[in-house]
Amino acid sequence: MTNPYSTAEETASVICGKLTEFDKWLEAELDKIDPHRFEHGRTNEAAMITLIERMRKEMDWKEQPAQEPLTECKWRPHDDQHMPGTWEADCGAMWTFTDGGPKDNDMRFCPECGKPLVEAAHGIGGKA
C-alpha cells in the first residue's frame, strides 16, 4: 500500500483530523442515547454499551473469522559458481551472504514478500 500523502507530518495531520471527526460523531451518538450521561466526570457505562450494541446491529456485526496463518517463503542456495553465497526464494528474491545463509544471519522473514522465511533442505537441482 502506498501513502497518498507526501510527508509524515501531512499523514499525521490527516489521521488526527479523522480521529477528531470520530470523537465528534461518538459524542453526538452518545448524546442521542443519554444526554445526561456524565456522572462525576465519567461517561455512563450503560450508554456506551447501548451504543456498541446498536452499532453491532446496524453493521450486522459478526465475529471475524480467524485469519489464516502466513504461508512460508522457502529459500534455497542458488547453484551458480559465479554467485557464491547467493540464495533464492520462492517469491523470486535473491540474496547474497558473505558468511552462512539466511538463518545464520538471523533472517526470520523474507525481505521481499514479508512471509516467514524457511530454509529448504536442498538447493536448486537437489544439491545442498
Secondary structure as UniProt FT lines:
FT   HELIX           8..33
FT   TURN            35..36
FT   STRAND          38..39
FT   TURN            40..41
FT   STRAND          42..43
FT   HELIX           45..58
FT   TURN            59..60
FT   STRAND          73..77
FT   TURN            81..82
FT   TURN            84..85
FT   STRAND          86..89
FT   TURN            90..91
FT   STRAND          94..96
FT   HELIX           103..105
FT   TURN            111..113
FT   STRAND          116..119
FT   HELIX           124..126
//
